[in-house]
């Protein structure tokens, strides 16, 4: 004998699935929201709608809505922030000096470059900066 669920049970299952989707971990956002979508979200927030209601309407996280409001308050614009964020590199002002050392001794290692310059920087940070400049130093020594 097969049991056929009633319409009410199916509706309850759908509602449960919808309510659980907000609890599941979300994937990382791949791209910034378009300026048009940002404008529509903020146009709905301005008259006084709640962040939760607007987030559900546009299928974004409540935190995204709050972040957009804060971004507009701080920057005065809806445009996403472009460019590299974070601290400025301590090596950029010494780029010419570093390039000169590498030109003089092409077999220089990251460790010896760091000690020659008297840098207080990690080797991975030095490696990343050189790579950003398009410089690759040979790491391996002579083979046995």
N, CA and C atoms as a LAMMPS dump frame, in Angstrom:
ITEM: TIMESTEP
0
ITEM: NUMBER OF ATOMS
432
ITEM: BOX BOUNDS ff ff ff
-5.0000000000000000e+02 5.0000000000000000e+02
-5.0000000000000000e+02 5.0000000000000000e+02
-5.0000000000000000e+02 5.0000000000000000e+02
ITEM: ATOMS id mol type element x y z
1 1 1 N 0.835 -1.171 0
2 1 2 C 0 0 0
3 1 3 C 0.887 1.244 0
4 2 1 N 0.608 2.164 -0.888
5 2 2 C 1.406 3.388 -1.026
6 2 3 C 0.645 4.551 -0.4
7 3 1 N 1.369 5.332 0.394
8 3 2 C 0.757 6.481 1.057
9 3 3 C 1.043 7.718 0.221
10 4 1 N 0.01 8.455 -0.135
11 4 2 C 0.158 9.682 -0.907
12 4 3 C 0.021 10.863 0.059
13 5 1 N 1.071 11.702 0.137
14 5 2 C 0.987 12.824 1.067
15 5 3 C -0.061 13.839 0.608
16 6 1 N -0.678 14.463 1.566
17 6 2 C -1.703 15.454 1.24
18 6 3 C -1.049 16.759 0.806
19 7 1 N -1.832 17.649 0.239
20 7 2 C -1.337 18.945 -0.219
21 7 3 C -0.737 19.746 0.936
22 8 1 N -1.341 19.663 2.106
23 8 2 C -0.853 20.412 3.266
24 8 3 C 0.555 19.973 3.659
25 9 1 N 0.81 18.674 3.602
26 9 2 C 2.126 18.153 3.96
27 9 3 C 3.167 18.642 2.955
28 10 1 N 2.821 18.625 1.664
29 10 2 C 3.752 19.102 0.646
30 10 3 C 4.058 20.58 0.833
31 11 1 N 3.041 21.363 1.174
32 11 2 C 3.262 22.783 1.427
33 11 3 C 4.177 22.992 2.632
34 12 1 N 3.993 22.193 3.665
35 12 2 C 4.842 22.303 4.849
36 12 3 C 6.288 21.948 4.53
37 13 1 N 6.491 20.938 3.694
38 13 2 C 7.842 20.545 3.296
39 13 3 C 8.498 21.675 2.511
40 14 1 N 7.763 22.304 1.596
41 14 2 C 8.308 23.427 0.827
42 14 3 C 8.685 24.577 1.739
43 15 1 N 7.824 24.907 2.7
44 15 2 C 8.117 25.988 3.633
45 15 3 C 9.332 25.673 4.485
46 16 1 N 9.465 24.417 4.897
47 16 2 C 10.612 24.012 5.694
48 16 3 C 11.9 24.14 4.892
49 17 1 N 11.874 23.716 3.636
50 17 2 C 13.056 23.843 2.787
51 17 3 C 13.452 25.303 2.609
52 18 1 N 12.464 26.173 2.381
53 18 2 C 12.751 27.591 2.206
54 18 3 C 13.328 28.205 3.473
55 19 1 N 12.814 27.804 4.619
56 19 2 C 13.316 28.377 5.867
57 19 3 C 14.722 27.862 6.189
58 20 1 N 15.045 26.648 5.764
59 20 2 C 16.369 26.09 6.031
60 20 3 C 17.438 26.646 5.107
61 21 1 N 17.056 27.16 3.94
62 21 2 C 18.072 27.66 3.007
63 21 3 C 18.853 28.817 3.599
64 22 1 N 18.244 29.608 4.463
65 22 2 C 18.959 30.703 5.109
66 22 3 C 19.957 30.226 6.145
67 23 1 N 19.809 28.99 6.621
68 23 2 C 20.698 28.464 7.64
69 23 3 C 21.908 27.751 7.051
70 24 1 N 21.821 27.381 5.786
71 24 2 C 22.919 26.652 5.159
72 24 3 C 24.061 27.605 4.833
73 25 1 N 25.305 27.118 4.869
74 25 2 C 26.43 27.992 4.522
75 25 3 C 26.339 28.431 3.067
76 26 1 N 26.609 29.69 2.838
77 26 2 C 26.54 30.249 1.498
78 26 3 C 27.909 30.156 0.834
79 27 1 N 27.904 30.061 -0.485
80 27 2 C 29.159 30.069 -1.222
81 27 3 C 29.735 31.479 -1.223
82 28 1 N 31.035 31.545 -1.389
83 28 2 C 31.675 32.85 -1.454
84 28 3 C 31.184 33.591 -2.698
85 29 1 N 31.004 34.889 -2.549
86 29 2 C 30.518 35.691 -3.664
87 29 3 C 31.643 35.838 -4.681
88 30 1 N 31.356 35.563 -5.932
89 30 2 C 32.389 35.572 -6.959
90 30 3 C 32.633 36.951 -7.543
91 31 1 N 31.609 37.767 -7.613
92 31 2 C 31.775 39.082 -8.212
93 31 3 C 30.996 40.103 -7.408
94 32 1 N 31.382 41.357 -7.555
95 32 2 C 30.68 42.425 -6.865
96 32 3 C 29.28 42.578 -7.46
97 33 1 N 28.355 43.036 -6.636
98 33 2 C 26.998 43.286 -7.13
99 33 3 C 27.025 44.429 -8.128
100 34 1 N 26.167 44.362 -9.122
101 34 2 C 26.111 45.436 -10.104
102 34 3 C 25.626 46.714 -9.438
103 35 1 N 25.99 47.839 -10.02
104 35 2 C 25.588 49.127 -9.464
105 35 3 C 24.069 49.254 -9.511
106 36 1 N 23.449 48.691 -10.551
107 36 2 C 21.992 48.742 -10.661
108 36 3 C 21.332 48.005 -9.492
109 37 1 N 21.826 46.823 -9.183
110 37 2 C 21.267 46.062 -8.069
111 37 3 C 21.525 46.781 -6.747
112 38 1 N 22.699 47.361 -6.586
113 38 2 C 23.011 48.125 -5.385
114 38 3 C 22.026 49.281 -5.217
115 39 1 N 21.732 49.964 -6.319
116 39 2 C 20.808 51.101 -6.267
117 39 3 C 19.403 50.639 -5.877
118 40 1 N 18.945 49.531 -6.467
119 40 2 C 17.604 49.028 -6.143
120 40 3 C 17.512 48.61 -4.676
121 41 1 N 18.566 47.969 -4.162
122 41 2 C 18.565 47.554 -2.754
123 41 3 C 18.493 48.775 -1.843
124 42 1 N 19.313 49.77 -2.126
125 42 2 C 19.337 50.953 -1.272
126 42 3 C 18.079 51.794 -1.433
127 43 1 N 17.47 51.776 -2.626
128 43 2 C 16.2 52.479 -2.819
129 43 3 C 15.095 51.854 -1.97
130 44 1 N 15.188 50.555 -1.726
131 44 2 C 14.194 49.898 -0.873
132 44 3 C 14.492 50.11 0.607
133 45 1 N 15.759 50.253 0.964
134 45 2 C 16.132 50.462 2.363
135 45 3 C 15.775 51.879 2.817
136 46 1 N 15.946 52.864 1.92
137 46 2 C 15.748 54.271 2.297
138 46 3 C 14.36 54.568 2.859
139 47 1 N 13.262 54.039 2.282
140 47 2 C 11.95 54.348 2.862
141 47 3 C 11.704 53.698 4.223
142 48 1 N 12.567 52.765 4.629
143 48 2 C 12.414 52.184 5.955
144 48 3 C 12.149 50.701 5.991
145 49 1 N 12.244 50.007 4.848
146 49 2 C 12.081 48.554 4.877
147 49 3 C 13.235 47.945 5.658
148 50 1 N 12.992 46.803 6.278
149 50 2 C 14.038 46.149 7.066
150 50 3 C 15.07 45.506 6.143
151 51 1 N 16.27 45.354 6.682
152 51 2 C 17.351 44.728 5.913
153 51 3 C 17.01 43.284 5.593
154 52 1 N 16.315 42.609 6.491
155 52 2 C 15.949 41.209 6.261
156 52 3 C 14.967 41.094 5.105
157 53 1 N 13.969 41.977 5.079
158 53 2 C 12.971 41.936 4.002
159 53 3 C 13.606 42.238 2.655
160 54 1 N 14.477 43.229 2.616
161 54 2 C 15.146 43.59 1.352
162 54 3 C 16.079 42.458 0.916
163 55 1 N 16.777 41.846 1.863
164 55 2 C 17.685 40.743 1.535
165 55 3 C 16.92 39.577 0.925
166 56 1 N 15.76 39.27 1.492
167 56 2 C 14.949 38.183 0.939
168 56 3 C 14.419 38.539 -0.444
169 57 1 N 14.045 39.789 -0.631
170 57 2 C 13.508 40.234 -1.924
171 57 3 C 14.537 40.073 -3.051
172 58 1 N 15.783 40.426 -2.761
173 58 2 C 16.82 40.401 -3.799
174 58 3 C 17.737 39.178 -3.708
175 59 1 N 17.412 38.246 -2.836
176 59 2 C 18.166 36.984 -2.699
177 59 3 C 19.64 37.234 -2.392
178 60 1 N 19.888 38.107 -1.441
179 60 2 C 21.237 38.352 -0.947
180 60 3 C 21.201 38.193 0.566
181 61 1 N 22.345 38.148 1.176
182 61 2 C 22.426 38.022 2.627
183 61 3 C 22.09 39.356 3.291
184 62 1 N 21.536 39.271 4.492
185 62 2 C 21.232 40.483 5.248
186 62 3 C 22.506 41.291 5.475
187 63 1 N 23.61 40.597 5.707
188 63 2 C 24.908 41.255 5.92
189 63 3 C 25.316 42.061 4.689
190 64 1 N 24.978 41.579 3.505
191 64 2 C 25.288 42.304 2.275
192 64 3 C 24.534 43.62 2.233
193 65 1 N 23.269 43.594 2.616
194 65 2 C 22.459 44.819 2.63
195 65 3 C 23.056 45.815 3.619
196 66 1 N 23.386 45.344 4.811
197 66 2 C 23.982 46.232 5.81
198 66 3 C 25.324 46.781 5.34
199 67 1 N 26.116 45.956 4.675
200 67 2 C 27.412 46.4 4.168
201 67 3 C 27.238 47.472 3.092
202 68 1 N 26.215 47.33 2.245
203 68 2 C 25.964 48.348 1.217
204 68 3 C 25.579 49.684 1.842
205 69 1 N 24.76 49.636 2.877
206 69 2 C 24.366 50.869 3.564
207 69 3 C 25.592 51.544 4.17
208 70 1 N 26.434 50.759 4.819
209 70 2 C 27.642 51.31 5.422
210 70 3 C 28.602 51.832 4.356
211 71 1 N 28.742 51.108 3.257
212 71 2 C 29.627 51.522 2.172
213 71 3 C 29.187 52.872 1.614
214 72 1 N 27.875 53.052 1.42
215 72 2 C 27.372 54.325 0.902
216 72 3 C 27.591 55.449 1.919
217 73 1 N 27.416 55.127 3.204
218 73 2 C 27.599 56.14 4.239
219 73 3 C 29.058 56.602 4.29
220 74 1 N 30.001 55.668 4.146
221 74 2 C 31.425 55.994 4.263
222 74 3 C 31.965 56.645 2.999
223 75 1 N 31.656 56.062 1.834
224 75 2 C 32.243 56.546 0.585
225 75 3 C 31.371 57.558 -0.138
226 76 1 N 30.066 57.53 0.102
227 76 2 C 29.167 58.436 -0.596
228 76 3 C 28.831 57.992 -2.005
229 77 1 N 29.208 56.778 -2.363
230 77 2 C 28.95 56.27 -3.699
231 77 3 C 28.484 54.823 -3.629
232 78 1 N 27.929 54.352 -4.735
233 78 2 C 27.5 52.952 -4.811
234 78 3 C 28.545 52.069 -5.487
235 79 1 N 29.545 52.68 -6.086
236 79 2 C 30.558 51.931 -6.838
237 79 3 C 31.354 51.007 -5.926
238 80 1 N 31.649 49.785 -6.399
239 80 2 C 32.493 48.894 -5.593
240 80 3 C 33.92 49.417 -5.535
241 81 1 N 34.621 49.056 -4.483
242 81 2 C 36.016 49.469 -4.328
243 81 3 C 36.862 48.65 -5.294
244 82 1 N 37.691 49.317 -6.046
245 82 2 C 38.549 48.638 -7.02
246 82 3 C 40 48.691 -6.557
247 83 1 N 40.799 47.786 -7.069
248 83 2 C 42.226 47.825 -6.814
249 83 3 C 42.637 46.965 -5.641
250 84 1 N 43.911 46.937 -5.42
251 84 2 C 44.503 46.119 -4.38
252 84 3 C 44.236 46.749 -3.021
253 85 1 N 43.762 45.944 -2.102
254 85 2 C 43.484 46.41 -0.753
255 85 3 C 44.6 45.962 0.172
256 86 1 N 44.643 46.508 1.344
257 86 2 C 45.595 46.066 2.343
258 86 3 C 46.76 47.015 2.498
259 87 1 N 47.76 46.547 3.194
260 87 2 C 48.927 47.368 3.503
261 87 3 C 49.792 47.563 2.259
262 88 1 N 50.473 48.675 2.231
263 88 2 C 51.424 48.935 1.149
264 88 3 C 52.671 48.096 1.382
265 89 1 N 53.293 47.663 0.304
266 89 2 C 54.485 46.843 0.404
267 89 3 C 55.657 47.669 0.907
268 90 1 N 56.426 47.099 1.832
269 90 2 C 57.613 47.796 2.318
270 90 3 C 58.76 47.679 1.319
271 91 1 N 58.605 46.82 0.314
272 91 2 C 59.669 46.629 -0.667
273 91 3 C 59.556 47.569 -1.867
274 92 1 N 58.382 48.113 -2.119
275 92 2 C 58.209 48.967 -3.301
276 92 3 C 59.169 50.156 -3.332
277 93 1 N 59.42 50.845 -2.222
278 93 2 C 60.381 51.961 -2.283
279 93 3 C 61.815 51.497 -2.572
280 94 1 N 62.121 50.236 -2.309
281 94 2 C 63.49 49.723 -2.514
282 94 3 C 63.602 48.863 -3.764
283 95 1 N 62.642 49.01 -4.679
284 95 2 C 62.599 48.16 -5.867
285 95 3 C 63.878 48.277 -6.7
286 96 1 N 64.344 49.497 -6.94
287 96 2 C 65.549 49.683 -7.759
288 96 3 C 66.767 49.019 -7.126
289 97 1 N 66.906 49.14 -5.825
290 97 2 C 68.027 48.525 -5.113
291 97 3 C 67.97 46.998 -5.228
292 98 1 N 66.781 46.449 -5.085
293 98 2 C 66.607 44.996 -5.189
294 98 3 C 66.925 44.517 -6.595
295 99 1 N 66.436 45.229 -7.612
296 99 2 C 66.712 44.85 -9
297 99 3 C 68.201 44.933 -9.317
298 100 1 N 68.885 45.914 -8.746
299 100 2 C 70.323 46.058 -8.977
300 100 3 C 71.088 44.861 -8.385
301 101 1 N 70.7 44.428 -7.182
302 101 2 C 71.356 43.27 -6.559
303 101 3 C 71.112 42.009 -7.391
304 102 1 N 69.907 41.851 -7.895
305 102 2 C 69.587 40.67 -8.704
306 102 3 C 70.349 40.701 -10.02
307 103 1 N 70.509 41.879 -10.634
308 103 2 C 71.279 42.001 -11.878
309 103 3 C 72.753 41.679 -11.652
310 104 1 N 73.302 42.093 -10.515
311 104 2 C 74.711 41.832 -10.223
312 104 3 C 74.976 40.359 -9.955
313 105 1 N 74.031 39.688 -9.308
314 105 2 C 74.217 38.282 -8.944
315 105 3 C 72.916 37.544 -9.251
316 106 1 N 72.842 36.913 -10.417
317 106 2 C 71.604 36.258 -10.83
318 106 3 C 71.307 34.985 -10.034
319 107 1 N 72.318 34.46 -9.323
320 107 2 C 72.089 33.242 -8.548
321 107 3 C 71.744 33.548 -7.089
322 108 1 N 71.37 34.773 -6.79
323 108 2 C 71.033 35.154 -5.426
324 108 3 C 69.758 34.419 -4.993
325 109 1 N 69.739 34.01 -3.732
326 109 2 C 68.559 33.334 -3.201
327 109 3 C 67.707 34.342 -2.441
328 110 1 N 66.507 33.937 -2.124
329 110 2 C 65.625 34.82 -1.361
330 110 3 C 66.237 35.131 0.005
331 111 1 N 66.793 34.111 0.633
332 111 2 C 67.407 34.284 1.956
333 111 3 C 68.574 35.264 1.898
334 112 1 N 69.476 35.101 0.906
335 112 2 C 70.633 35.994 0.824
336 112 3 C 70.202 37.416 0.432
337 113 1 N 69.183 37.534 -0.395
338 113 2 C 68.672 38.855 -0.763
339 113 3 C 68.121 39.561 0.473
340 114 1 N 67.403 38.823 1.277
341 114 2 C 66.834 39.393 2.502
342 114 3 C 67.942 39.833 3.458
343 115 1 N 68.997 39.027 3.59
344 115 2 C 70.074 39.386 4.51
345 115 3 C 70.922 40.542 3.963
346 116 1 N 71.148 40.591 2.649
347 116 2 C 71.917 41.692 2.056
348 116 3 C 71.226 43.034 2.256
349 117 1 N 69.931 43.036 2.148
350 117 2 C 69.173 44.279 2.285
351 117 3 C 68.848 44.599 3.743
352 118 1 N 69.058 43.63 4.639
353 118 2 C 68.73 43.847 6.049
354 118 3 C 67.234 43.997 6.27
355 119 1 N 66.459 43.23 5.5
356 119 2 C 65.006 43.332 5.579
357 119 3 C 64.448 42.527 6.742
358 120 1 N 63.449 43.083 7.389
359 120 2 C 62.71 42.342 8.4
360 120 3 C 61.384 41.99 7.739
361 121 1 N 61.429 40.891 6.973
362 121 2 C 60.273 40.469 6.169
363 121 3 C 60.354 38.961 6.017
364 122 1 N 59.223 38.321 5.914
365 122 2 C 59.229 36.869 5.75
366 122 3 C 59.636 36.507 4.328
367 123 1 N 60.162 35.317 4.164
368 123 2 C 60.558 34.864 2.83
369 123 3 C 59.353 34.757 1.888
370 124 1 N 58.195 34.242 2.347
371 124 2 C 57.041 34.222 1.445
372 124 3 C 56.599 35.618 1.002
373 125 1 N 56.714 36.606 1.882
374 125 2 C 56.35 37.977 1.502
375 125 3 C 57.307 38.509 0.447
376 126 1 N 58.592 38.214 0.61
377 126 2 C 59.586 38.621 -0.387
378 126 3 C 59.322 37.914 -1.71
379 127 1 N 59.036 36.632 -1.641
380 127 2 C 58.753 35.853 -2.847
381 127 3 C 57.536 36.414 -3.583
382 128 1 N 56.451 36.719 -2.852
383 128 2 C 55.233 37.245 -3.48
384 128 3 C 55.483 38.599 -4.147
385 129 1 N 56.276 39.444 -3.498
386 129 2 C 56.562 40.76 -4.076
387 129 3 C 57.384 40.613 -5.354
388 130 1 N 58.399 39.762 -5.313
389 130 2 C 59.209 39.544 -6.524
390 130 3 C 58.366 38.959 -7.638
391 131 1 N 57.48 38.068 -7.287
392 131 2 C 56.617 37.466 -8.3
393 131 3 C 55.678 38.513 -8.909
394 132 1 N 55.157 39.419 -8.067
395 132 2 C 54.287 40.487 -8.558
396 132 3 C 55.046 41.391 -9.523
397 133 1 N 56.355 41.559 -9.29
398 133 2 C 57.186 42.361 -10.19
399 133 3 C 57.615 41.577 -11.428
400 134 1 N 57.312 40.286 -11.486
401 134 2 C 57.675 39.461 -12.63
402 134 3 C 59.064 38.86 -12.527
403 135 1 N 59.619 38.752 -11.328
404 135 2 C 60.969 38.231 -11.114
405 135 3 C 60.862 36.86 -10.462
406 136 1 N 61.566 35.879 -11.041
407 136 2 C 61.611 34.532 -10.481
408 136 3 C 63.072 34.199 -10.175
409 137 1 N 63.342 33.847 -8.934
410 137 2 C 64.699 33.435 -8.553
411 137 3 C 64.737 31.921 -8.496
412 138 1 N 65.85 31.345 -8.974
413 138 2 C 65.999 29.902 -8.936
414 138 3 C 66.213 29.479 -7.493
415 139 1 N 65.402 28.516 -7.036
416 139 2 C 65.469 28.099 -5.646
417 139 3 C 66.385 26.912 -5.425
418 140 1 N 66.467 26.024 -6.38
419 140 2 C 67.191 24.771 -6.14
420 140 3 C 68.678 24.957 -6.337
421 141 1 N 69.434 24.278 -5.495
422 141 2 C 70.886 24.304 -5.599
423 141 3 C 71.37 23.198 -6.514
424 142 1 N 72.669 22.955 -6.527
425 142 2 C 73.214 21.892 -7.393
426 142 3 C 72.704 20.516 -6.956
427 143 1 N 72.449 19.668 -7.895
428 143 2 C 71.962 18.308 -7.622
429 143 3 C 73.125 17.387 -7.283
430 144 1 N 72.857 16.405 -6.456
431 144 2 C 73.895 15.434 -6.073
432 144 3 C 73.975 14.312 -7.037
